[in-house]
Amino acid sequence: MTELLDSDIQDVPARRRINPDMPPTWDELGLPSMSAMLVASLSQRGRRFYEALCQWPRWHALNERALAVTHHPLLMAESTRQLAAALELLYLQDVEADRLQPVSVSLGVDPRTQPIEHGVASHVLVHVTVSDLVVRVGTVTAYRLTAEFFDAGTYFGTCGMTLAHSSRPGPEATPAPHPGLLRPAPAAVGASTEPDVLIARGAQGRLVIAPCDPGHPVLLPGRPAQLPALAVMEAGRQATLLYRGALPSAVAGIAVRIEALVPSRGAAVEVAAEGCISRFVVKTGERTVATGTVTCCDPANV
């Protein structure tokens, strides 16, 4: 039996941790190293509300190498994913053998208030709300997390994330081979370095997902056979910037929804622009496995 709970999270009793006052460690959150950890603390403030502190290093792997750094938007999404892992560890009931995974993600950032880091790291306050808990036989199987981000007391962005068990594979769809791929320059896709580039051009100029670093420590830790939602999100962002010829600073919002498992290499990305909104579709053969949008604005007009 499945029921939807949107009220008292404290009614979900079991915990993986005895003492939720102790901050989680990087290995408890399933991170590859201490340097990957963005969450510094998480504490409960109400029945469905939490407060967290995140630390975003200026020299994070996804950030540009510059004197003044505007943090990569995926730091919001990765912080939210880590907060979800910490929430499951400290406050939610055991989620069976496998940790729940993001199946849809959407984020929006205000370029006028987005933090720019000149020093070592930005210290970000996060207000976290949990809703739409789905409980099956006493175990949480899905929920939605909304994280609002503040820098020095000023709101600058929100990330919403639905977590559930990973999609089960459908009928086998082997992507067509793509010989002679042409990889764009990192700057053309808003990437900091060449290993961050996830896409390339194939025959007839089609864009395909072909990670330069198949074991990227942030986007593809552990060389997964399927792309995590955040990697699909980044592939959509890169494809949109290349398609539009836009600067990374133009991106004000990104959203992705995973329809089926996305292979780590070979899926095609199709982009279509409608005003400031670009829509992208990820396909293996003729099958759509993910969809998303990227919202762009003119930085000069914000």
For each residue, the residues with C-beta under 8 A, 3 or more apart:
1: 136 137
2: 134 135 136 141
3: 134 135
4: 132 133 134
5: 8 9 11 12 133 134 135
6: 131 132 133
7: 11 47 48
8: 5 11 47 48
9: 5 12 47 48 91 92 130 133
10: 47
11: 5 7 8
12: 5 9 91 92 93 133 135 140
13: 93
14: 93 94
15: 18 20 90 91 92 93
16: 88 89 90 94
17: 20 22 24 89 90
18: 15
19: 22
20: 15 17 44 90 91
21: 43
22: 17 19
23: 39 40 41 42
24: 17 28 29 39 42 85 86 89 90
25: 28 29
26: 29 31 33 34 36 37
27: 30 31
28: 24 25 89
29: 24 25 26 37 39 82 85 86 89
30: 27 85 99
31: 26 27 34 36 37 82 221
32: 36 217 221 222
33: 26 36 217
34: 26 31 37
35: 57
36: 26 31 32 33 217 218 221
37: 26 29 31 34 82
38: 54 55 56 75 78 79 82
39: 23 24 29 42 52 53 54 79 82 83 86
40: 23 52 53 54 55 123
41: 23 52 53
42: 23 24 39 50 51 52 83 86 87 90 128
43: 21 50 51 52
44: 20 49 50 91
45: 49 50 51
46: 49
47: 7 8 9 10
48: 7 8 9 129 130 131
49: 44 45 46 127 128 129
50: 42 43 44 45 83 87 91 127 128 129 130
51: 42 43 45 125 126 127 128
52: 39 40 41 42 43 83 86 125 126 128 147
53: 39 40 41 123 124 125 126
54: 38 39 40 79 83 123 124 126 149
55: 38 40 121 122 123 124
56: 38 60 71 75 79 115 117 121 122 124
57: 35 60 63 120 121
58: 63 69 117 118 119 120 121 122
59: 63 65
60: 56 57 63 71 72 75 218
61: 192 196 216 217 218
62: 72 74 75 192 196 218
63: 57 58 59 60 69 71 72 75 192
64: 69 70 72 192
65: 59 192 193
66: 69
67: 118
68: 116 117 118
69: 58 63 64 66 116 117 118
70: 64 114 115 116 249
71: 56 60 63 75 114 115 117 122
72: 60 62 63 64 75 192 248
73: 76 77 107 109 157 237 251 254
74: 62 77 78 218 230 233 234 237
75: 38 56 60 62 63 71 72 78 79
76: 73 79 80 107 109 147 149 157 159
77: 73 74 80 81 102 105 107 159 161 230 233 254
78: 38 74 75 81 82 218 230
79: 38 39 54 56 75 76 82 83 124 126 147 149 159
80: 76 77 83 84 105 107 145 147 159 161
81: 77 78 84 85 102 161 230
82: 29 31 37 38 39 78 79 85 86
83: 39 42 50 52 54 79 80 86 87 126 128 145 147
84: 80 81 87 88 100 102 145 161 163
85: 24 29 30 81 82 88 89 99
86: 24 29 39 42 52 82 83 89 90
87: 42 50 83 84 90 91 92 128 130 145
88: 16 84 85 91 92 95 99 100 140
89: 16 17 24 28 29 85 86
90: 15 16 17 20 24 42 86 87
91: 9 12 15 20 44 50 87 88
92: 9 12 15 87 88 95 140 143
93: 12 13 14 15 135 138 139 140
94: 14 16 139
95: 88 92 98 99 100 139 140 141
96: 139 141
97:
98: 95 101 165 166
99: 30 85 88 95
100: 84 88 95 140 141 142 143 163 164 165
101: 98 163 164 165 166 228 229
102: 77 81 84 105 161 162 163 228 229 230 258
103: 162 163 164 166 167 229 257 258
104: 161 162 229 255 256 257 258
105: 77 80 102 159 160 161 162 229 230 233 254 255 256
106: 159 160 161 253 254 255 256
107: 73 76 77 80 157 158 159 160 253 254 255
108: 157 158 252 253 295
109: 73 76 114 156 157 251 252 253
110: 113 114 155 156 157 252
111: 114 249 252 297 299 302
112: 302
113: 110 151 154 155 156
114: 70 71 109 110 111 151 156 157
115: 56 70 71 122 124 151 152 156
116: 68 69 70
117: 56 58 68 69 71 121 122
118: 58 67 68 69
119: 58
120: 57 58
121: 55 56 57 58 117
122: 55 56 58 71 115 117 151
123: 40 53 54 55
124: 53 54 55 56 79 115 149 150 151
125: 51 52 53 149 150 151 153
126: 51 52 53 54 79 83 147 148 149 150
127: 49 50 51 147 148 150
128: 42 49 50 51 52 83 87 145 146 147 148
129: 48 49 50 145 146 147 148
130: 9 48 50 87 133 143 144 145 146
131: 6 48 143 144 146
132: 4 6 142 143 144 162
133: 4 5 6 9 12 130 140 142 143
134: 2 3 4 5 140 141 142 143 164
135: 2 3 5 12 93 138 139 140 141
136: 1 2 139 141
137: 1
138: 93 135
139: 93 94 95 96 135 136
140: 12 88 92 93 95 100 133 134 135 143
141: 2 95 96 100 134 135 136 164 165
142: 100 132 133 134 162 163 164 165
143: 92 100 130 131 132 133 134 140 162 163
144: 130 131 132 160 161 162 163
145: 80 83 84 87 128 129 130 160 161 162 163
146: 128 129 130 131 158 159 160 161
147: 52 76 79 80 83 126 127 128 129 158 159 160 161
148: 126 127 128 129 155 157 158
149: 54 76 79 124 125 126 155 156 157 158 159
150: 124 125 126 127 153 154 155 156
151: 113 114 115 122 124 125 154 156
152: 115
153: 125 150
154: 113 150 151
155: 110 113 148 149 150
156: 109 110 113 114 115 149 150 151
157: 73 76 107 108 109 110 114 148 149
158: 107 108 146 147 148 149
159: 76 77 79 80 105 106 107 146 147 149
160: 105 106 107 144 145 146 147
161: 77 80 81 84 102 104 105 106 144 145 146 147
162: 102 103 104 105 132 142 143 144 145
163: 84 100 101 102 103 142 143 144 145
164: 100 101 103 134 141 142
165: 98 100 101 141 142
166: 98 101 103 226 261
167: 103 258 259 260 261
168: 261
169: 172 260 261
170: 173 260 261 287
171: 287
172: 169
173: 170 284 285 286 287
174: 284 285
175: 178 208 263 265 266 267 268 284 285
176: 266 285
177: 266
178: 175 181 200 202 203 206 208 210 266
179:
180: 202 203
181: 178 200 201 202 208 210
182: 200 201
183: 194 197 200 201 210 212
184: 188 189 197 199 200 201 242
185: 188 189
186: 189 191 192 193 194 196 197
187: 190 191
188: 184 185 241 242
189: 184 185 186 197 198 199 238 239 241 242
190: 187 237 238 241 247 248 251
191: 186 187 194 196 197 238
192: 61 62 63 64 65 72 186 196
193: 65 186 196
194: 183 186 191 197 212
195: 212 213 216
196: 61 62 186 191 192 193 212 213 216 219
197: 183 184 186 189 191 194 200 211 212 238
198: 189 209 210 211 212 219 231 234 235 238
199: 184 189 207 208 209 210 235 238 239 242 269
200: 178 181 182 183 184 197 207 208 210
201: 181 182 183 184 205 206 207 208
202: 178 180 181 205 206 207 208 268
203: 178 180 206
204:
205: 201 202
206: 178 201 202 203 268
207: 199 200 201 202 239 242 243 268 269 270 271
208: 175 178 181 199 200 201 202 266 267 268 269
209: 198 199 227 235 262 264 265 266 267 268 269 282
210: 178 181 183 198 199 200 265 266
211: 197 198 214 216 219 220 231 264 265
212: 183 194 195 196 197 198
213: 195 196 216 220
214: 211 220 223 264 265
215: 220 221 222 223
216: 61 195 196 211 213 219 220 221 231
217: 32 33 36 61 221
218: 36 60 61 62 74 78 221
219: 196 198 211 216 228 230 231 234
220: 211 213 214 215 216 223 224 227 228 231 264
221: 31 32 36 215 216 217 218 224
222: 32 215
223: 214 215 220 264
224: 220 221 227 228 264
225: 263 264
226: 166 261 262 263 264
227: 209 220 224 231 232 235 262 263 264 267
228: 101 102 219 220 224 231 232
229: 101 102 103 104 105 232 233 256 258
230: 74 77 78 81 102 105 219 233 234
231: 198 211 216 219 220 227 228 234 235
232: 227 228 229 235 236 256 258 262 282 290 292
233: 74 77 105 229 230 236 237 254 255 256 292
234: 74 198 219 230 231 237 238
235: 198 199 209 227 231 232 238 239 269 282
236: 232 233 239 240 254 256 269 271 280 282 290 292 294
237: 73 74 190 233 234 240 241 251 254 294
238: 189 190 191 197 198 199 234 235 241 242
239: 189 199 207 235 236 242 243 269 271 280
240: 236 237 243 244 246 251 271 273 278 280 294 296
241: 188 189 190 237 238 244 245 246 247 248 250 251
242: 184 188 189 199 207 238 239 245
243: 207 239 240 271 273 278
244: 240 241 250 273 278 296
245: 241 242
246: 240 241 250 251 296
247: 190 241 250 299
248: 72 190 241 251
249: 70 111 299
250: 241 244 246 247 296 297 298 299
251: 73 109 190 237 240 241 246 248 254 294 295 296
252: 108 109 110 111 295 296 297 302
253: 106 107 108 109 293 294 295
254: 73 77 105 106 107 233 236 237 251 292 293 294 295
255: 104 105 106 107 233 292 293
256: 104 105 106 229 232 233 236 290 291 292
257: 103 104 290 291 292
258: 102 103 104 167 229 232 261 262 289 290
259: 167 288 289 290 291
260: 167 169 170 287 289 290
261: 166 167 168 169 170 226 258 289
262: 209 226 227 232 258 267 282 284 289 290
263: 175 225 226 227 266 267 284
264: 209 211 214 220 223 224 225 226 227
265: 175 209 210 211 214
266: 175 176 177 178 208 209 210 263 284
267: 175 208 209 227 262 263 282 283 284 289
268: 175 202 206 207 208 209 282 283 284
269: 199 207 208 209 235 236 239 280 281 282 283
270: 207 280 281 283
271: 207 236 239 240 243 278 279 280
272: 278 279 280
273: 240 243 244 277 278 279
274: 277 278 279
275:
276: 295 296 297
277: 273 274 293 294 295 296
278: 240 243 244 271 272 273 274 293 294 295 296
279: 271 272 273 274 291 292 293
280: 236 239 240 269 270 271 272 291 292 293 294
281: 269 270 288 290 291
282: 209 232 235 236 262 267 268 269 288 289 290 291 292
283: 267 268 269 270 286 287 288 289
284: 173 174 175 262 263 266 267 268 287 289
285: 173 174 175 176
286: 173 283
287: 170 171 173 260 283 284
288: 259 281 282 283 291
289: 258 259 260 261 262 267 282 283 284
290: 232 236 256 257 258 259 260 262 281 282
291: 256 257 259 279 280 281 282 288
292: 232 233 236 254 255 256 257 279 280 282
293: 253 254 255 277 278 279 280
294: 236 237 240 251 253 254 277 278 280
295: 108 251 252 253 254 276 277 278
296: 240 244 246 250 251 252 276 277 278
297: 111 250 252 276 301 302
298: 250 301 302
299: 111 247 249 250 302
300:
301: 297 298
302: 111 112 252 297 298 299
